[in-house]
Amino acid sequence: MRMRFFRMISILICLLVLCGCHHDMNDSAQAGVLQEVSAKQPEEIVMVTIDSSTFLLEKAIEDFNTSQDDYFVKLVKYEYEGLDDMEDLRTRLYASLLHEDSPDLLDLRQLDEVALSKNGYLEDLTPWLENSAVLSKNDYETQVLECGNVCGIQAFLPKTIGLRFMVMSPNVYNGNGWTYEDLLRVWKEHPNANELTMGSCIDTFLSSNLSYFINFDKAECDFNSEEFQKLLSWILERPGRVDNGSRSEDEIREDIQNGKILWRSKRVLSIRDIQFIEEEFGGETNYVGYPSPDGEPLFWLETMNNIGIMKHSAHKEGAWKFLEFYQKHRDEQQSFIYELPGDRALREQLFQEELAQTSETIGAGEEGARLYRGRYSTERETQIFNELLSKARKLPDCNDDIWEIFCQELPACLSGEKNVEDVTGILQSRIGLYLKENR
């Protein structure tokens, strides 16, 4: 009986030991699972850029990576030396998109958004935007959001914006919009007053009017038209020019207010650029826009610092998460006055911060320095910008190949080797063929 009792005690002890061991094993297994979960790596999102100025982009990536644990954006830079081999750099990047694993995000600076969209490299962001809890179409004015619509898809969301237009004194011309004939008439009335060089004249007016002569959707062009021949003839008939490259801002300002410089082609990339324009023209300013065949004033809207999602990305969810963060990102330590956000709430925040300043001057400057170099923007200047933005439209799509055709054919016309009709006929043939082959 005693032996049986001790045997039962021994069995109970063994069972207790086994239960304890099993409990320890469960604890160890659970600890292993927890350790495995805690060691889970964030999903890597690869972004590619060929632009050399990446400070602000890198800051946004850094802030995104530290703001959450699910994703990690890695920036891959294609290095280059100088602008001479930028085309080679683009070619190398495009080739890699064909033959290598696709990155997830693409910095669109320095790249041809039209070619990338047309060839199916970029994701259409429309459904992502419609289903986002962070971003909305209402974050952007209609014309601002339209800038990201390329070849029928929402290729990007505008990060920052700028305006291009012509401005002049109302004493020279006070109309609202003008034709080439109006501009040429004013020009010939003041033969010694001219700010544009031949190169900038061609670039400015061709880019401003391309939408009248190229229809990318229908793959058609109209360079044989009387309107385009008139535009090209107008450029060739341009009176003598003044090279302002070596002149100071004070000298240019004085010539403007004395009527020696009739107008200027301006680019507004910050709210304070409106100050510069107003001060240059002495507060008497006609924001006339670029001329057009029908006299409608042209104010062009451009976008910068845009990011696209690659269509064949394997990590689109993470790429979109970064894009949501990027569009709302603001570096508090970086001056915000030298950019204009595409996001209207961020832009309004910028304007309100400017208007809330109580000091007239930003900081101590040289004695006698002009006021516009060192003061905050006024409500009137923000109103001017908003009014110009309401009139602005998307800068017409073009691409490097079409510009290359212009660069190849126009010099013969400018030198007198060929007449206007010959050159416009060649442009019609070459660009028309290009549009059909790349439809």
C-alpha positions, 0 to 999 in steps of 0.5 A: 500500500505504501509502495503504491502511494509513493508510486502515485506521488512519483507519477504526479510529480512527473506530470507536474514537471511535464506540464511545466516544461510544456508551459515553458515551451509555449512561452518560448514559442510565443516569445519567438513569434513576438520577436519575429513580428517585432523584427519585421522589416518595412516594405521598401519603396524605390524612387528614381531621380536624375535631378541633381537638386534633391535636398527638399525631396530627400527631406520629405523622404526622411520625414516620411520614413521616420513618421511610420514603420510600414514603408521605407522609401529609398532614393536611387540617383542617376549621377551625371556631370554637367548638362551636356550628358543629360540626354544620355542620362535620360536615355539610360534611365528609359532603357532601364525602365524597359529592361530592369525591375520597375521602380515604384516612384519616379521623380519627373523633373528633367523627364518627358511626362508626355512620352512616359504617359503615352508609353504606359509607364505611369499609373493613372492616379485618378482612382487613388485620389478618389479613394484617398482619405488624405487627398481630394480633388478639391485640394486643387483648383481645376486648372491646377489639377488639369496640369497633371493630366497627361495623355488622358491619365492623371500622371501626377499631382502638382506639387508646386506651381508657377505662372508665365505671362507678359506684363507691360505699362498700361501707358504702352498698351492697356488692352485685355489680351492682344494679337500678333498684329497688336504687338507688332504694331506697338513694337514698331512704334517703339523701334528702340524698345525691346527686351527679348532676344531672338532665342527667348522670343522664339521659345516664348511665343512658340511654346505659348501658342503650340496648342493652336497648331498641334492636336496631340489627341488627333495626331494632327498639326497645322503649321501650313496655316496662315496663322502660324506663318504670320507668327513666324514672320512676326518673329523675323520682322522683330525690330532691333533688340536690347541685350539685358543680360549684362545690365543691372536690375536698377538699369532695367527698372529705370528703362521700363519706367522711362519707356525704353523697355516696353514689356517683360516676359515674367515667370512667377514662382513665389508670391514675392515675384509679384512685388518685383513686377509691381516695383519694376513698373512703378505700380502701373502694371498691365498683366496682358498675357501672351498674344494669340491668333484670336487676341485671347490673353494667354497666362500659362500655368506650369508645375514643378517637383512632381512625382509619378507612380510607376504602372508596373510597381509591385508596391503601389499601396506604399508608393501612394502612401508616400505620395499622400505624405509628399503632397501635404509635406512642409519642411518647417525649417525650409523657407516657404516663400520661394515656392507656391504649393499646388495644394491650395490650403498650403498656399493659403497658409503661406499667404496668411503667414506673409500677411500676418507679419507686422514688420515692414522689412524682413531684415536689415539690408544695405542702405538705399536698397529698394523696398521690394527686396526686403518686405513682406507681401501685401494683400493686394499682391496676393489678390493679383496672384489669385486673379492671374491664377484664375485666368491661367491654363495648362502650358501646352504639352510638347516633347523633346522630339518636337522641340528638336525638329524646331531647333533643326529647321528654324535656323535656316529661316532665321538666317534667310537661307529658306523662306517662311513658306518653305520652313513651315512646309517642312515643319508640317511634314516632319511633325505631322509624320512624327505625330502619326508614328507616335500616336 
